[in-house]
Amino acid sequence: MPATLPASDSSPSALLFAPAVLFLSRSPDTVMRSLRGERVPLAEARPLRDDISTDEITPLPILTHYDDTLGRYPYTGFRAGDATPIGTDAIRTHGVEVVVAGTRYGKGSSREHSPAAEKWAGVRLVIAESFERIYRQNADNIGLFTSTDFGLVERIQAGEAITLDELVAGRDALAAAILRSGGLLRFGQRFMRDITAVRDEAGRADEAGRPGAPAERPRTLFEKIVARHALATELTEAHPAAGDGAFVRADWRFIHEYYTGMAAHMLHATFGRPLALRDPASVIVFEDHTSYVEESPAHVRAGLVPNVHRMVEAQRDFAATYALRSHRTLTEAEAEVDVANDGGRNVAGISHAMVSEHYALPGQLVVGTDSHTPHSGALGCVAFGVGTTDMANAFVTGAVRLTVPQSLRVVLEGRVPVGVTAKDIVLHLLAQPFIRGGGGVGKVFEFCGEAVAALGTDERATLTNMTAELGGFTGIVAPDAETVRFLRERRGIDVALAPWMHSDEGADYAHTLRVDCARVPPMVARPGDPGNGLPLAQLQAQVEAPVRIDIAYGGSCTAGKREDFAHYHAVLRWAADRGLKVAPHVQLFLQFGTTAVRDHCIAQGYMDAFEKVGARMLQPSCGACGNCGPGGSAAPEQVSVSAINRNFPGRGGPGQVWLASPPTVAASAIAGELVSFETLQQRHA
């Protein structure tokens, strides 16, 4: 077993690939023919599958592995029609080196396990019409080539060598240098010995937010924050522009149990023991996904619970060895002991909510090993997700890699109707042709407008959190009086907002999206993709029979916040007061995002209504959203309505998952079918 990911051979000027190309086609027959080594013409392989998520490349239970065992499993969740044609060990067995797919390849989770599994299986090049930002950066970081040049396919099938220049064509200089070096850690050893923070002598920035640089033009808030955190290295500019590769300093770096074992594994293999971590006081370790693994059908049936325990112990060992700040969610039994013996002193929860509740501040820069890290952008900071190698490199160098993105301005106008939430607004955005066509991929989503100004910080966090589903790099809301209120109320701190903390008039945006929120209705998204959104009323008009549900789940980083629980309570208090309960054939699970949210719900008296209608209350954890606890499906025929953020195939179990807002989830649990709260009220007027 190799100690770390095998390096790409960066010495030759050209690479020769095995001529058999695997086409991830919509046709399972085409997939199998190409997998067996048959030379299938590209034209015949089309249409290719679009929107292949990391949940399909490496289904979540596979993430308990973090070494070359991953190479047994790439594409085991991939679906072509109703088929899952690629089994365990298939890629290694058939010697696949080149894989071809459609648009938005690698969407969803930031898990580096996906490109790692591909590379450990022998894949050396992935060709797709477009890639999601985090997936492609993760691939770069381990030396896995990616390309959008479909002209390479026929040449590879003909046995022609492809030059390195062609393989890195169109990439920024930093990405090309990392690939030529065989990955980020090897690049860092060669080129990151001398890192300089870009500050002027007084440590101040100019009015545009660029430290030590002239105010050349109006800038976005994102650009100002990045400029204040820029690092100069041997190969990167001090003042990067959009499209440039760069390194920045993070105020906070956080990681959770699905990534820490892999990061420790590669760091110790590369640098030995002990490691010299850069600024360990700014590193936070979260154990937030797996406290309910004993109730996860996917993990129990596959015999993976012991793997999860080993993965968790690897994180605990790493955190203890290097004395890192840690938060651990508790099992229900542990939580009862904590309350009984210590008065509930354990402070824990889902990493993103914890960062906004305890750490992030306006103007800061935050990185985490999870695609929903943009959650904290609601506080007016830059927060984005990175892969395992990026975080490992940041642990030892203090530098975080990014390709500076362009910004989109999302103007949310009008007054949000009663019964409509930020989740409905995001599902509406996801259904827009511009977003479905990939217009937001890799961009910064800057949310502004009358509707945003009226939203609380928790609802703003739903917007920034789900920029991951929108395909964005991150989301951000300029801090204002609401931000100051939130920080004072939730954290007991008074923050003075600096005059520069806003986007300048005339700042450059790649595109502006406008939404009249007064016209946004309660929304749902059909199973398979968060972009399958439509108004709930439209769905009800289209189907002959109501969409019957078996499971209703309210929780996750997106929908486990205080304001989300206020929505659940409003519906369920109304129901309880009328003697209504959760429908007999439905299970309703409500899972707190953090211990602070749980304690708030208890203090506000919410638990009475939750108990009277028959909801099962769960301690803080990612749970069903990560297919790791109660609230996920156990069989393909089960139908769920869920307030989580994504519903890619296999996410939340083998059944069908409809996405909806917190009030719609609660109302549907009472009705036993997909309904809005308004419809439920009308039925029981």
MOBEL-V110034 format. One record per residue. N is the residue number from 0. RES is the residue in one letter. PSI is psi in radians with two decimals (none if undefined). OMEGA is omega in whole degrees, 0 to 359 (NA if undefined). Layout:
N | RES | PSI | OMEGA
N | RES | PSI | OMEGA
//
This chain:
0 | M | 2.18 | 179
1 | P | 2.59 | 182
2 | A | -0.47 | 180
3 | T | 3.08 | 182
4 | L | 2.38 | 179
5 | P | 2.42 | 182
6 | A | 2.55 | 171
7 | S | 2.56 | 179
8 | D | 1.82 | 185
9 | S | 0.02 | 184
10 | S | -0.72 | 181
11 | P | 2.75 | 179
12 | S | -0.19 | 180
13 | A | 2.68 | 180
14 | L | 2.45 | 177
15 | L | 2.19 | 182
16 | F | 2.71 | 172
17 | A | 2.36 | 188
18 | P | -0.29 | 179
19 | A | 2.12 | 183
20 | V | 2.27 | 177
21 | L | 2.08 | 177
22 | F | 2.10 | 174
23 | L | 1.43 | 187
24 | S | 2.89 | 173
25 | R | -0.33 | 181
26 | S | 2.06 | 178
27 | P | -0.54 | 178
28 | D | -0.76 | 178
29 | T | -0.71 | 178
30 | V | -0.84 | 183
31 | M | -0.68 | 178
32 | R | -0.80 | 181
33 | S | -0.57 | 178
34 | L | -0.66 | 180
35 | R | -0.07 | 176
36 | G | 0.02 | 178
37 | E | 2.39 | 179
38 | R | 1.75 | 181
39 | V | 2.18 | 177
40 | P | 2.55 | 181
41 | L | -0.76 | 182
42 | A | -0.61 | 180
43 | E | -0.49 | 181
44 | A | -0.38 | 180
45 | R | 2.67 | 3
46 | P | 2.45 | 178
47 | L | 2.73 | 178
48 | R | 2.27 | 171
49 | D | 2.90 | 170
50 | D | 0.65 | 177
51 | I | 2.04 | 186
52 | S | 2.85 | 176
53 | T | -0.36 | 173
54 | D | -0.49 | 177
55 | E | -0.62 | 180
56 | I | -0.82 | 176
57 | T | 1.65 | 179
58 | P | 2.61 | 191
59 | L | -0.71 | 179
60 | P | -0.41 | 181
61 | I | -0.33 | 185
62 | L | -0.10 | 175
63 | T | -0.22 | 175
64 | H | 2.52 | 177
65 | Y | 0.43 | 174
66 | D | -2.78 | 187
67 | D | -0.06 | 171
68 | T | -0.51 | 177
69 | L | -0.52 | 182
70 | G | -0.17 | 177
71 | R | -0.30 | 197
72 | Y | 0.05 | 184
73 | P | 2.43 | 176
74 | Y | 0.23 | 181
75 | T | -0.21 | 174
76 | G | 0.04 | 183
77 | F | 2.36 | 181
78 | R | 2.29 | 171
79 | A | 1.85 | 190
80 | G | -2.24 | 178
81 | D | 0.04 | 185
82 | A | 2.63 | 169
83 | T | 1.49 | 194
84 | P | -0.21 | 187
85 | I | 2.05 | 184
86 | G | 3.14 | 178
87 | T | 2.37 | 178
88 | D | 0.05 | 185
89 | A | -0.70 | 184
90 | I | -0.76 | 177
91 | R | -0.78 | 184
92 | T | -0.69 | 184
93 | H | 0.05 | 174
94 | G | 0.64 | 181
95 | V | 2.26 | 177
96 | E | -0.36 | 183
97 | V | 2.29 | 181
98 | V | 2.45 | 184
99 | V | 2.34 | 183
100 | A | -3.09 | 184
101 | G | -2.40 | 187
102 | T | 2.76 | 174
103 | R | 0.85 | 180
104 | Y | 2.34 | 177
105 | G | 0.44 | 181
106 | K | 2.80 | 177
107 | G | -2.34 | 187
108 | S | 2.69 | 179
109 | S | 0.15 | 189
110 | R | 2.08 | 175
111 | E | -0.21 | 177
112 | H | -0.52 | 183
113 | S | -1.03 | 176
114 | P | -0.52 | 178
115 | A | -0.76 | 178
116 | A | -0.73 | 178
117 | E | -0.82 | 183
118 | K | -0.74 | 179
119 | W | -0.42 | 177
120 | A | -0.21 | 180
121 | G | -0.07 | 179
122 | V | 2.34 | 181
123 | R | -0.31 | 183
124 | L | 2.29 | 172
125 | V | 2.20 | 178
126 | I | 2.22 | 179
127 | A | 2.81 | 180
128 | E | -0.56 | 173
129 | S | 2.77 | 182
130 | F | 2.59 | 169
131 | E | 2.60 | 189
132 | R | -0.89 | 185
133 | I | -0.73 | 179
134 | Y | -0.84 | 185
135 | R | -0.68 | 178
136 | Q | -0.69 | 176
137 | N | -0.72 | 178
138 | A | -0.79 | 176
139 | D | -0.79 | 189
140 | N | -0.37 | 178
141 | I | 0.14 | 176
142 | G | 0.39 | 175
143 | L | 2.12 | 183
144 | F | 2.49 | 173
145 | T | 2.57 | 181
146 | S | 2.64 | 173
147 | T | 0.22 | 182
148 | D | 1.72 | 181
149 | F | -0.18 | 174
150 | G | -0.28 | 179
151 | L | -0.42 | 189
152 | V | -0.95 | 182
153 | E | -0.63 | 180
154 | R | -0.70 | 177
155 | I | -0.73 | 178
156 | Q | -0.48 | 179
157 | A | -0.02 | 178
158 | G | 0.32 | 182
159 | E | 2.40 | 175
160 | A | 2.55 | 181
161 | I | 2.25 | 182
162 | T | 2.67 | 176
163 | L | -0.64 | 179
164 | D | -0.67 | 179
165 | E | -0.62 | 182
166 | L | -0.46 | 179
167 | V | 0.16 | 181
168 | A | 2.38 | 178
169 | G | -0.11 | 179
170 | R | 2.69 | 176
171 | D | 2.84 | 187
172 | A | -0.62 | 181
173 | L | -0.81 | 178
174 | A | -0.75 | 180
175 | A | -0.72 | 181
176 | A | -0.67 | 178
177 | I | -0.77 | 179
178 | L | -0.73 | 179
179 | R | -0.45 | 179
180 | S | -0.17 | 182
181 | G | 0.18 | 178
182 | G | 2.97 | 189
183 | L | -0.73 | 182
184 | L | -0.71 | 177
185 | R | -0.65 | 175
186 | F | -0.79 | 181
187 | G | -0.68 | 179
188 | Q | -0.53 | 183
189 | R | -0.67 | 194
190 | F | 0.00 | 185
191 | M | 0.55 | 177
192 | R | -0.48 | 184
193 | D | 1.77 | 181
194 | I | 2.29 | 183
195 | T | 2.26 | 173
196 | A | 2.36 | 184
197 | V | 1.54 | 179
198 | R | 2.68 | 173
199 | D | 3.09 | 188
200 | E | -0.56 | 181
201 | A | -0.01 | 181
202 | G | 0.36 | 182
203 | R | 2.83 | 175
204 | A | 2.80 | 177
205 | D | 3.12 | 187
206 | E | -0.50 | 180
207 | A | -0.02 | 178
208 | G | 0.10 | 180
209 | R | 1.91 | 183
210 | P | 2.25 | 175
211 | G | 0.22 | 182
212 | A | 2.62 | 180
213 | P | 2.66 | 178
214 | A | 1.52 | 187
215 | E | -0.60 | 187
216 | R | 2.86 | 175
217 | P | 2.54 | 185
218 | R | 2.70 | 175
219 | T | 2.83 | 176
220 | L | -0.70 | 178
221 | F | -0.83 | 181
222 | E | -0.68 | 180
223 | K | -0.77 | 182
224 | I | -0.76 | 178
225 | V | -0.72 | 180
226 | A | -0.65 | 180
227 | R | -0.21 | 180
228 | H | 0.16 | 185
229 | A | 2.54 | 176
230 | L | 2.45 | 175
231 | A | 2.27 | 175
232 | T | -3.13 | 182
233 | E | -0.51 | 187
234 | L | 0.07 | 182
235 | T | 2.58 | 183
236 | E | 2.68 | 179
237 | A | -0.53 | 184
238 | H | 1.38 | 186
239 | P | 2.60 | 175
240 | A | 2.97 | 178
241 | A | 2.29 | 181
242 | G | -0.26 | 180
243 | D | 2.55 | 168
244 | G | 2.48 | 184
245 | A | 2.94 | 171
246 | F | 2.51 | 180
247 | V | 2.80 | 174
248 | R | 2.35 | 178
249 | A | 2.44 | 173
250 | D | -0.58 | 178
251 | W | 2.39 | 173
252 | R | 2.22 | 179
253 | F | 2.72 | 186
254 | I | 2.71 | 176
255 | H | 3.13 | 196
256 | E | -0.38 | 179
257 | Y | -0.19 | 185
258 | Y | -0.40 | 188
259 | T | -0.72 | 179
260 | G | -0.76 | 179
261 | M | -0.75 | 180
262 | A | -0.79 | 179
263 | A | -0.73 | 180
264 | H | -0.86 | 183
265 | M | -0.60 | 180
266 | L | -0.81 | 180
267 | H | -0.61 | 178
268 | A | -0.58 | 183
269 | T | -0.73 | 188
270 | F | -0.11 | 182
271 | G | -3.02 | 181
272 | R | 2.58 | 349
273 | P | 2.84 | 177
274 | L | 2.65 | 171
275 | A | 1.67 | 182
276 | L | 2.44 | 179
277 | R | 2.13 | 176
278 | D | 1.08 | 183
279 | P | -0.33 | 179
280 | A | -0.34 | 180
281 | S | 0.19 | 178
282 | V | 2.30 | 179
283 | I | 2.33 | 181
284 | V | 2.18 | 181
285 | F | 2.31 | 168
286 | E | 1.69 | 192
287 | D | -0.05 | 185
288 | H | -0.52 | 203
289 | T | 0.19 | 184
290 | S | -0.34 | 179
291 | Y | 0.39 | 185
292 | V | -0.49 | 180
293 | E | -0.29 | 178
294 | E | 0.29 | 179
295 | S | 1.94 | 181
296 | P | -0.69 | 182
297 | A | -0.72 | 182
298 | H | -0.67 | 181
299 | V | -0.83 | 183
300 | R | -0.61 | 182
301 | A | 0.02 | 180
302 | G | 0.54 | 187
303 | L | -0.04 | 182
304 | V | -0.75 | 176
305 | P | -0.62 | 177
306 | N | -0.73 | 180
307 | V | -0.76 | 179
308 | H | -0.70 | 178
309 | R | -0.71 | 179
310 | M | -0.75 | 179
311 | V | -0.75 | 179
312 | E | -0.61 | 177
313 | A | -0.71 | 178
314 | Q | -0.79 | 181
315 | R | -0.69 | 178
316 | D | -0.76 | 180
317 | F | -0.80 | 181
318 | A | -0.69 | 180
319 | A | -0.71 | 181
320 | T | -0.69 | 185
321 | Y | 0.26 | 174
322 | A | 0.86 | 182
323 | L | 2.55 | 176
324 | R | 2.28 | 185
325 | S | 2.62 | 171
326 | H | 2.32 | 182
327 | R | 2.15 | 173
328 | T | 2.62 | 186
329 | L | 2.66 | 170
330 | T | 2.95 | 180
331 | E | -0.71 | 179
332 | A | -0.75 | 179
333 | E | -0.66 | 180
334 | A | -0.68 | 177
335 | E | -0.72 | 178
336 | V | -0.72 | 180
337 | D | -0.75 | 180
338 | V | -0.75 | 184
339 | A | -0.73 | 187
340 | N | -0.59 | 187
341 | D | 0.13 | 179
342 | G | 0.44 | 180
343 | G | 0.79 | 185
344 | R | -0.27 | 180
345 | N | 2.19 | 180
346 | V | 1.99 | 185
347 | A | 3.08 | 179
348 | G | -3.01 | 179
349 | I | 2.36 | 190
350 | S | -0.81 | 186
351 | H | -0.78 | 178
352 | A | -0.66 | 179
353 | M | -0.70 | 180
354 | V | -0.73 | 180
355 | S | -0.52 | 180
356 | E | -0.44 | 190
357 | H | -0.35 | 192
358 | Y | -1.00 | 189
359 | A | 2.56 | 178
360 | L | 2.75 | 177
361 | P | 2.40 | 178
362 | G | -0.11 | 181
363 | Q | 3.02 | 176
364 | L | 2.20 | 186
365 | V | 2.36 | 174
366 | V | 2.54 | 178
367 | G | 2.75 | 182
368 | T | 1.04 | 179
369 | D | 2.46 | 185
370 | S | -0.30 | 181
371 | H | 0.27 | 174
372 | T | -0.54 | 178
373 | P | -0.15 | 176
374 | H | -0.82 | 185
375 | S | -0.16 | 175
376 | G | -0.30 | 177
377 | A | -0.34 | 179
378 | L | 0.05 | 181
379 | G | 0.51 | 174
380 | C | 2.88 | 174
381 | V | 2.07 | 181
382 | A | 2.20 | 182
383 | F | 2.73 | 182
384 | G | 2.59 | 177
385 | V | 2.93 | 178
386 | G | -3.13 | 185
387 | T | -0.78 | 182
388 | T | -0.69 | 175
389 | D | -0.80 | 181
390 | M | -0.70 | 178
391 | A | -0.79 | 178
392 | N | -0.70 | 179
393 | A | -0.57 | 177
394 | F | -0.72 | 187
395 | V | -0.34 | 181
396 | T | -0.36 | 186
397 | G | 0.01 | 185
398 | A | 2.39 | 179
399 | V | 2.27 | 183
400 | R | 2.49 | 168
401 | L | 2.70 | 166
402 | T | 2.08 | 189
403 | V | 2.10 | 184
404 | P | 2.88 | 168
405 | Q | 2.92 | 181
406 | S | 2.55 | 170
407 | L | 2.47 | 176
408 | R | 2.05 | 181
409 | V | 1.85 | 184
410 | V | 1.94 | 179
411 | L | 1.87 | 187
412 | E | 2.85 | 174
413 | G | 3.12 | 181
414 | R | 2.25 | 179
415 | V | 2.19 | 183
416 | P | 2.72 | 173
417 | V | 2.36 | 181
418 | G | -0.10 | 178
419 | V | 2.43 | 185
420 | T | 3.06 | 176
421 | A | -0.55 | 178
422 | K | -0.69 | 176
423 | D | -0.68 | 180
424 | I | -0.74 | 179
425 | V | -0.75 | 178
426 | L | -0.60 | 175
427 | H | -0.80 | 179
428 | L | -0.76 | 182
429 | L | -0.48 | 181
430 | A | -0.10 | 182
431 | Q | 2.47 | 182
432 | P | -0.65 | 180
433 | F | -0.75 | 180
434 | I | -0.79 | 180
435 | R | -0.48 | 177
436 | G | 0.07 | 177
437 | G | 0.24 | 182
438 | G | -0.39 | 181
439 | G | -0.03 | 186
440 | V | 2.17 | 176
441 | G | 0.09 | 184
442 | K | 2.81 | 169
443 | V | 2.21 | 176
444 | F | 1.91 | 177
445 | E | 1.95 | 183
446 | F | 2.28 | 180
447 | C | 3.12 | 177
448 | G | 3.03 | 184
449 | E | -0.75 | 182
450 | A | -0.70 | 179
451 | V | -0.75 | 180
452 | A | -0.52 | 182
453 | A | -0.20 | 182
454 | L | 2.55 | 170
455 | G | 2.93 | 183
456 | T | -0.65 | 178
457 | D | -0.74 | 179
458 | E | -0.65 | 175
459 | R | -0.65 | 180
460 | A | -0.52 | 174
461 | T | -0.72 | 179
462 | L | -0.90 | 184
463 | T | -0.65 | 178
464 | N | -0.80 | 186
465 | M | 0.22 | 167
466 | T | -0.36 | 174
467 | A | -0.79 | 179
468 | E | -0.54 | 177
469 | L | -0.15 | 179
470 | G | 0.09 | 188
471 | G | 2.89 | 173
472 | F | -0.81 | 175
473 | T | 3.04 | 173
474 | G | 2.64 | 183
475 | I | 2.52 | 173
476 | V | 2.26 | 179
477 | A | 2.35 | 181
478 | P | 2.57 | 182
479 | D | -2.85 | 181
480 | A | -0.60 | 177
481 | E | -0.68 | 178
482 | T | -0.79 | 179
483 | V | -0.74 | 178
484 | R | -0.82 | 181
485 | F | -0.83 | 183
486 | L | -0.61 | 178
487 | R | -0.77 | 184
488 | E | -0.78 | 186
489 | R | -0.55 | 187
490 | R | -0.09 | 177
491 | G | 0.49 | 180
492 | I | 2.55 | 176
493 | D | 2.14 | 183
494 | V | 2.26 | 174
495 | A | 2.09 | 182
496 | L | 2.30 | 180
497 | A | 2.63 | 183
498 | P | -0.45 | 184
499 | W | -0.12 | 190
500 | M | 1.11 | 176
501 | H | 2.85 | 174
502 | S | 2.47 | 182
503 | D | 2.59 | 172
504 | E | 2.28 | 180
505 | G | 0.11 | 176
506 | A | 2.69 | 187
507 | D | 2.24 | 176
508 | Y | 2.46 | 178
509 | A | -0.50 | 183
510 | H | 2.69 | 174
511 | T | 2.21 | 175
512 | L | 2.36 | 178
513 | R | 2.36 | 179
514 | V | 2.22 | 173
515 | D | 1.69 | 186
516 | C | -0.38 | 178
517 | A | -0.32 | 182
518 | R | 0.08 | 179
519 | V | 2.15 | 180
520 | P | 3.09 | 169
521 | P | 2.30 | 186
522 | M | 2.78 | 168
523 | V | 2.88 | 172
524 | A | 2.23 | 180
525 | R | 2.70 | 179
526 | P | 2.53 | 173
527 | G | -0.53 | 182
528 | D | 2.41 | 178
529 | P | -0.33 | 179
530 | G | -0.03 | 180
531 | N | 0.78 | 187
532 | G | 2.60 | 173
533 | L | 2.70 | 177
534 | P | 2.43 | 181
535 | L | -0.66 | 179
536 | A | -0.63 | 178
537 | Q | -0.73 | 177
538 | L | -0.80 | 182
539 | Q | -0.51 | 178
540 | A | -0.43 | 184
541 | Q | -0.55 | 187
542 | V | 2.56 | 181
543 | E | -0.63 | 181
544 | A | 2.67 | 178
545 | P | 2.70 | 176
546 | V | 1.80 | 181
547 | R | 2.45 | 182
548 | I | 2.72 | 177
549 | D | -0.52 | 185
550 | I | 2.41 | 171
551 | A | 2.26 | 184
552 | Y | 2.20 | 175
553 | G | 2.03 | 181
554 | G | -2.81 | 180
555 | S | 3.00 | 178
556 | C | -0.58 | 181
557 | T | -0.61 | 191
558 | A | 0.58 | 177
559 | G | 0.39 | 185
560 | K | 3.04 | 180
561 | R | -0.88 | 183
562 | E | -0.56 | 176
563 | D | -0.76 | 180
564 | F | -0.47 | 172
565 | A | -0.65 | 177
566 | H | -0.81 | 178
567 | Y | -0.76 | 184
568 | H | -0.71 | 181
569 | A | -0.74 | 180
570 | V | -0.84 | 188
571 | L | -0.47 | 173
572 | R | -0.76 | 177
573 | W | -0.77 | 181
574 | A | -0.81 | 182
575 | A | -0.66 | 180
576 | D | -0.32 | 179
577 | R | 0.19 | 178
578 | G | 0.23 | 180
579 | L | 2.63 | 178
580 | K | 2.96 | 174
581 | V | 2.38 | 182
582 | A | 2.52 | 187
583 | P | -0.57 | 183
584 | H | 0.12 | 185
585 | V | 2.49 | 169
586 | Q | 2.24 | 177
587 | L | 2.16 | 178
588 | F | 2.26 | 174
589 | L | 2.13 | 186
590 | Q | 2.12 | 180
591 | F | 2.50 | 178
592 | G | -0.59 | 180
593 | T | 2.90 | 175
594 | T | -0.54 | 178
595 | A | -0.67 | 177
596 | V | -0.77 | 177
597 | R | -0.86 | 183
598 | D | -0.62 | 177
599 | H | -0.76 | 180
600 | C | -0.69 | 177
601 | I | -0.80 | 182
602 | A | -0.57 | 182
603 | Q | -0.09 | 179
604 | G | 0.32 | 182
605 | Y | -0.49 | 191
606 | M | -0.50 | 180
607 | D | -0.85 | 180
608 | A | -0.73 | 181
609 | F | -0.75 | 181
610 | E | -0.69 | 183
611 | K | -0.60 | 180
612 | V | -0.24 | 177
613 | G | 0.43 | 177
614 | A | 2.53 | 170
615 | R | 2.17 | 182
616 | M | 2.34 | 184
617 | L | 2.48 | 176
618 | Q | 2.79 | 183
619 | P | 2.34 | 176
620 | S | 2.80 | 175
621 | C | -0.60 | 171
622 | G | -2.22 | 188
623 | A | -0.51 | 180
624 | C | -0.62 | 177
625 | G | 0.30 | 181
626 | N | 0.71 | 186
627 | C | 0.89 | 178
628 | G | -3.13 | 182
629 | P | 2.53 | 181
630 | G | -0.25 | 174
631 | G | 2.80 | 180
632 | S | 2.74 | 178
633 | A | -0.19 | 183
634 | A | 2.63 | 183
635 | P | -0.50 | 184
636 | E | -0.14 | 181
637 | Q | 2.52 | 179
638 | V | 2.25 | 180
639 | S | 2.60 | 164
640 | V | 2.24 | 191
641 | S | 2.53 | 178
642 | A | 0.16 | 179
643 | I | -3.11 | 190
644 | N | -0.36 | 183
645 | R | 2.65 | 184
646 | N | 0.71 | 176
647 | F | 2.76 | 180
648 | P | 2.24 | 180
649 | G | -0.25 | 179
650 | R | 2.18 | 181
651 | G | 0.34 | 177
652 | G | -3.14 | 185
653 | P | -0.19 | 183
654 | G | -2.99 | 179
655 | Q | 2.31 | 181
656 | V | 2.07 | 171
657 | W | 2.32 | 176
658 | L | 2.50 | 180
659 | A | 3.06 | 180
660 | S | 2.87 | 177
661 | P | -0.82 | 180
662 | P | -0.60 | 178
663 | T | -0.69 | 177
664 | V | -0.83 | 182
665 | A | -0.76 | 180
666 | A | -0.71 | 181
667 | S | -0.61 | 178
668 | A | -0.67 | 179
669 | I | -0.73 | 184
670 | A | -0.45 | 184
671 | G | 0.10 | 180
672 | E | 2.93 | 180
673 | L | 1.99 | 176
674 | V | 2.75 | 172
675 | S | 2.88 | 177
676 | F | -0.67 | 180
677 | E | -0.76 | 179
678 | T | -0.73 | 179
679 | L | -0.74 | 179
680 | Q | -0.70 | 180
681 | Q | -0.64 | 180
682 | R | -0.48 | 184
683 | H | 0.53 | 181
684 | A | none | NA
//
